[in-house]
Amino acid sequence: MNLYDTLFWFFSAVAVGCALGVILSRNPVNSVLFLVGTFLAISGHYFIMNAQFLAIVNIVVYTGAIMVLFLFVIMLMNLNADVEPQKGQLIQVAGVISGGVLFLVLIAAIHKASPMPIDKQSIDIGLINNLGKVLFKEYVLPFEISSVLFLSAMIGAVVIGKKEPALPAEGEAQ
């Protein structure tokens, strides 16, 4: 077994372990921290596959920005178990059934998959130079559409977050 195989199995074990920690943890802050570990393990997989750009973007965007937002939302929510509505038996059974079906689909997909041979051209596929060439030659229209979508989302967030001016109370002079 070479170094890449060892690193792959290590990052896989960390990712699966942290993902199970996300699901099984009762404390939402611990779940977020396990999710950070999962994202870091996935970034390790990207480094192994020679996709350094994707690894750095995954660390910066997901692990950095989104996890900080999750932590702020969890801290701002009042997570009191006394007022939390309890889920009924039907919802729990539906969750177990849908999770089982998803598990069976994943097992079937893995069973049908066959390993692809590695050719010399795919070695440099994750480098930033090649990614930029493909992104701005073949996918320039979807790239620009997504940038307009992000711009509209930012404008919407500003409009939603903008505080309404206080209306004068009845009888007050304007």
C-alpha positions in Angstrom: 0.0 0.0 0.0 1.5 3.3 -1.0 1.2 6.7 0.7 -1.8 7.8 -1.4 -3.8 4.8 -0.4 -3.0 5.3 3.2 -4.0 9.0 3.1 -7.2 8.1 1.2 -8.2 5.5 3.9 -7.3 7.9 6.7 -9.3 10.8 5.3 -12.2 8.5 4.5 -12.2 7.2 8.1 -12.1 10.7 9.4 -14.9 11.9 7.1 -17.2 8.9 7.9 -16.5 9.2 11.6 -17.2 13.0 11.7 -20.3 12.5 9.5 -21.6 10.0 12.0 -20.7 12.5 14.8 -22.9 15.1 13.0 -25.8 12.8 12.9 -25.5 11.2 16.3 -24.6 14.3 18.4 -27.4 15.8 20.4 -25.6 19.1 20.9 -25.9 21.3 17.8 -22.6 23.0 18.4 -20.8 19.7 18.5 -22.6 18.7 15.3 -21.2 21.8 13.6 -17.7 21.1 14.8 -18.0 17.5 13.5 -19.2 19.0 10.2 -16.1 21.1 10.1 -14.0 17.9 10.5 -16.0 16.3 7.7 -15.3 19.2 5.3 -11.6 19.2 6.2 -11.4 15.4 5.5 -13.1 16.0 2.1 -10.5 18.8 1.4 -7.8 16.2 2.1 -9.3 14.0 -0.5 -9.2 16.9 -3.0 -5.5 17.4 -2.2 -4.9 13.7 -2.9 -6.6 14.0 -6.3 -4.4 16.9 -7.2 -7.3 19.4 -7.1 -5.6 22.0 -4.9 -8.0 24.8 -5.9 -11.1 22.8 -4.9 -9.4 21.9 -1.6 -8.7 25.5 -0.7 -12.1 26.7 -1.8 -13.7 23.9 0.2 -11.7 25.0 3.3 -12.3 28.7 2.9 -15.9 28.7 1.8 -17.5 25.7 3.6 -15.3 25.2 6.6 -14.7 28.9 7.1 -17.7 30.9 6.1 -20.6 28.6 6.2 -19.7 26.9 9.4 -19.3 30.4 11.1 -22.8 31.2 9.9 -24.1 27.9 11.2 -22.6 28.6 14.6 -24.0 32.1 14.7 -27.5 30.8 13.8 -27.3 28.1 16.4 -26.2 30.6 19.1 -28.9 33.0 18.2 -31.7 30.3 18.3 -33.3 29.5 21.5 -32.7 25.7 21.6 -34.7 24.9 24.7 -35.8 21.3 24.7 -38.8 22.0 26.8 -40.5 24.1 24.1 -39.2 22.0 21.2 -42.1 20.2 19.5 -41.7 16.4 19.7 -41.7 14.5 16.5 -44.4 11.8 16.1 -43.8 8.1 15.4 -44.9 8.5 11.8 -42.3 11.1 11.1 -39.6 9.0 12.7 -40.6 5.9 10.7 -40.7 7.9 7.5 -37.2 9.2 8.3 -35.8 5.7 8.9 -37.5 4.3 5.7 -36.2 7.2 3.5 -32.7 6.8 5.0 -32.8 3.1 4.3 -33.8 3.6 0.7 -31.0 6.2 0.2 -28.6 3.7 1.7 -29.8 1.0 -0.7 -29.5 3.3 -3.7 -25.9 4.2 -2.7 -25.0 0.5 -2.2 -26.5 -0.3 -5.7 -24.6 2.6 -7.3 -21.3 1.5 -5.7 -21.9 -2.1 -6.7 -22.5 -1.1 -10.4 -19.6 1.3 -10.5 -16.4 0.1 -12.1 -12.9 1.7 -11.5 -11.8 3.8 -14.4 -8.2 3.6 -15.6 -6.1 6.7 -15.0 -4.7 8.3 -18.1 -2.0 10.8 -18.3 -4.3 13.7 -19.3 -6.4 13.4 -16.1 -3.4 13.9 -13.8 -3.5 17.7 -14.2 -7.2 18.1 -14.2 -7.5 19.8 -10.8 -4.9 22.4 -11.3 -6.0 26.0 -11.3 -4.7 26.8 -14.8 -6.7 24.0 -16.4 -9.8 24.8 -14.3 -9.7 28.4 -15.4 -9.4 27.4 -19.1 -12.3 25.1 -18.9 -14.4 27.5 -16.8 -13.9 30.5 -19.1 -14.1 28.7 -22.4 -16.7 26.0 -22.1 -18.8 27.2 -19.1 -18.6 31.0 -19.4 -22.4 31.4 -19.8 -23.4 29.4 -16.6 -20.5 31.1 -14.8 -21.9 34.5 -15.6 -25.5 33.5 -14.8 -24.4 32.2 -11.4 -22.6 35.5 -10.7 -25.8 37.4 -11.5 -27.7 35.0 -9.2 -25.3 35.7 -6.4 -25.6 39.4 -7.0 -29.4 39.3 -6.8 -29.1 37.1 -3.6 -26.9 39.8 -2.0 -29.3 42.6 -3.0 -32.2 40.5 -1.6 -30.3 39.9 1.7 -29.7 43.7 2.0 -33.3 44.5 1.3 -34.6 41.9 3.7 -32.1 42.9 6.4 -32.8 46.6 6.0 -34.6 48.0 9.0 -37.9 49.6 8.3 -38.2 53.3 9.3 -40.2 53.7 12.4 -43.7 55.1 11.7 -44.7 58.1 13.9 -47.2 57.1 16.6 -50.7 58.4 16.4 -51.0 61.9 17.5 -47.3 62.8 17.0 -46.2 65.5 14.8 -44.4 64.6 11.6 
